[in-house]
């Protein structure tokens, strides 16, 4: 018997809370469900970061993002989140409306689509 594994949430960080709200609620259309604060003691124990941090949770019952609001900088390389979207054309319209430029990459006979959010997180769109 193999163990079933399910993705519960993706955690990201943003410097600008308003930009996070635009990206998740307006572009991806995932509602803000709750907000909580993680204490300095907990962030130090879990992440090795000595700060109290506000977390906004965007959840549509199919995917959940925990967005940590912080001024801390990180470097990105290959990290990305892949989202399956049923209406890519509509998503591209919302991206354009809010200044998000899709990245189209030719790979053999197909075109891959990526977008970067306002915090420079990368998303592959399928």
C-alpha positions as CSV (number, residue, x, y, z in Angstrom):
1,X,0.0,0.0,0.0
2,X,1.5,3.3,-1.0
3,X,1.1,6.5,1.0
4,X,-1.1,9.2,-0.4
5,X,0.5,12.6,-0.5
6,X,-1.4,15.9,-1.0
7,X,-0.2,19.4,-1.4
8,X,-1.6,21.5,1.5
9,X,-0.2,25.0,0.7
10,X,2.6,26.9,-0.9
11,X,4.3,29.5,1.2
12,X,5.8,32.6,-0.4
13,X,7.0,36.0,0.8
14,X,6.1,39.5,-0.3
15,X,7.4,42.9,0.7
16,X,4.2,44.7,-0.5
17,X,1.0,43.4,1.0
18,X,-1.2,45.4,-1.4
19,X,0.7,43.9,-4.4
20,X,0.1,40.4,-3.0
21,X,-3.6,41.1,-2.7
22,X,-3.8,42.3,-6.3
23,X,-1.9,39.3,-7.6
24,X,-3.8,36.6,-5.7
25,X,-7.3,38.1,-5.6
26,X,-7.4,40.1,-8.9
27,X,-5.2,38.1,-11.2
28,X,-5.4,34.5,-9.9
29,X,-8.9,35.1,-8.4
30,X,-8.1,33.3,-5.1
31,X,-9.8,34.9,-2.1
32,X,-8.1,36.0,1.1
33,X,-9.4,33.6,3.7
34,X,-7.6,34.6,6.8
35,X,-4.6,36.5,8.3
36,X,-2.4,35.5,11.2
37,X,0.8,36.5,12.9
38,X,3.8,34.2,13.5
39,X,5.8,35.2,16.6
40,X,9.5,36.0,16.6
41,X,10.1,32.9,18.7
42,X,8.3,30.6,16.2
43,X,9.9,32.2,13.1
44,X,13.3,31.8,14.7
45,X,12.7,28.2,15.6
46,X,11.2,27.2,12.2
47,X,12.9,29.5,9.7
48,X,16.0,30.9,11.5
49,X,14.6,34.4,11.0
50,X,14.3,36.7,14.1
51,X,11.1,38.7,13.3
52,X,7.4,38.6,13.9
53,X,5.7,38.2,10.6
54,X,2.2,38.7,9.2
55,X,0.8,35.9,7.0
56,X,-2.2,36.3,4.6
57,X,-3.8,33.0,3.5
58,X,-5.3,32.9,0.0
59,X,-7.4,29.8,-0.5
60,X,-10.0,28.6,-3.0
61,X,-10.4,25.1,-1.6
62,X,-8.2,23.7,-4.4
63,X,-5.0,25.6,-3.8
64,X,-3.8,27.6,-0.8
65,X,-1.0,30.2,-0.6
66,X,0.4,31.4,2.7
67,X,2.0,34.8,1.9
68,X,4.5,36.0,4.5
69,X,4.8,39.8,4.5
70,X,8.4,40.7,5.2
71,X,11.2,43.1,4.1
72,X,13.7,40.2,4.2
73,X,15.4,39.6,0.8
74,X,15.8,36.1,-0.8
75,X,17.5,35.0,-4.0
76,X,15.5,33.0,-6.5
77,X,16.9,30.5,-9.0
78,X,14.8,27.5,-10.1
79,X,11.9,27.7,-7.6
80,X,8.5,28.0,-9.2
81,X,4.9,27.0,-8.6
82,X,3.0,25.3,-11.4
83,X,-0.7,26.2,-11.7
84,X,-3.3,24.5,-13.9
85,X,-5.7,27.2,-15.2
86,X,-8.8,26.4,-17.2
87,X,-8.9,29.7,-19.0
88,X,-5.4,30.9,-19.9
89,X,-6.6,33.6,-22.2
90,X,-8.6,35.3,-19.4
91,X,-5.6,35.0,-17.1
92,X,-3.5,36.8,-19.7
93,X,-6.1,39.6,-19.9
94,X,-5.9,40.0,-16.1
95,X,-2.1,39.9,-16.1
96,X,-2.0,42.7,-18.8
97,X,-4.5,44.8,-16.8
98,X,-2.3,44.7,-13.7
99,X,1.1,45.0,-15.5
100,X,2.2,41.4,-15.3
101,X,4.1,40.4,-18.5
102,X,3.8,36.7,-19.4
103,X,6.9,34.8,-20.5
104,X,6.3,32.6,-23.5
105,X,9.0,30.0,-24.1
106,X,9.1,27.8,-27.2
107,X,9.9,24.1,-26.4
108,X,9.8,21.8,-29.4
109,X,6.2,22.0,-30.8
110,X,4.6,23.7,-27.7
111,X,4.8,27.0,-26.0
112,X,5.4,27.1,-22.2
113,X,3.9,30.0,-20.3
114,X,5.4,31.5,-17.1
115,X,4.5,34.7,-15.1
116,X,6.3,36.5,-12.4
117,X,4.3,38.1,-9.6
118,X,5.0,41.4,-7.9
119,X,7.5,39.8,-5.5
120,X,9.4,38.1,-8.3
121,X,8.0,34.6,-7.6
122,X,7.7,32.5,-10.8
123,X,4.6,30.5,-11.8
124,X,4.4,28.0,-14.7
125,X,0.9,28.1,-16.2
126,X,-0.6,24.9,-17.6
